[in-house]
């Protein structure tokens, strides 16, 4: 399995991205070497794609597959559909509910079979949730110190309006599928569409 080992803050600097979107409270005081350089249209498009891939922890081939799926969807615009598909990933939903500090930790929680979706164990981070799904952490790991620490850190984090979280019971419900307005990710999806439509 491919793993991205680039230091998070370094990658955030190169993509001009605030680490808070990844769940990190750290700040980098360094300036990117390319901070004031003028970027071509292609470079801007590529940076937006890399930003979306980095935020959601998706590699190139799955990201291309999400784009193809977004194109095939009958309703909505391709860019908005792409962002909604990425937001519906199970690892992202665990992060949004506040059951993990970062999306990387959320992915690990799913991989370790700690997550139940509608009562069934799901260990696929890219599993797409649907409206009405109930997501819970398994009973036998709920009392683990790990989750107490996580809730302490994420307790003040806002849960998006399309989700309903019960942090005491470590469970959440998908009230509806998200719309682009509900997704607070700083990505200009139109640039990604322009890049792929060349």
Secondary structure, 3 states (H helix, E strand, C coil): CCCCCCCHHHHHHHHCCCHHHHCCCCCCCCCCCCCCCCCCHHHHHHHHHHHHHHHHCCCHHHHHHHHHHHHHCCCCCHHHHHHHHHHCEHHHHHHHHCCCCCHHHHHHHHHCCCEEECCEECCCCCCECCCCCEEEECHHHHCCHHHHHHHHHHCCCCCCCCEEEECCCCEEEECCCCCHHHCCCCCCHHHHHHHHCC
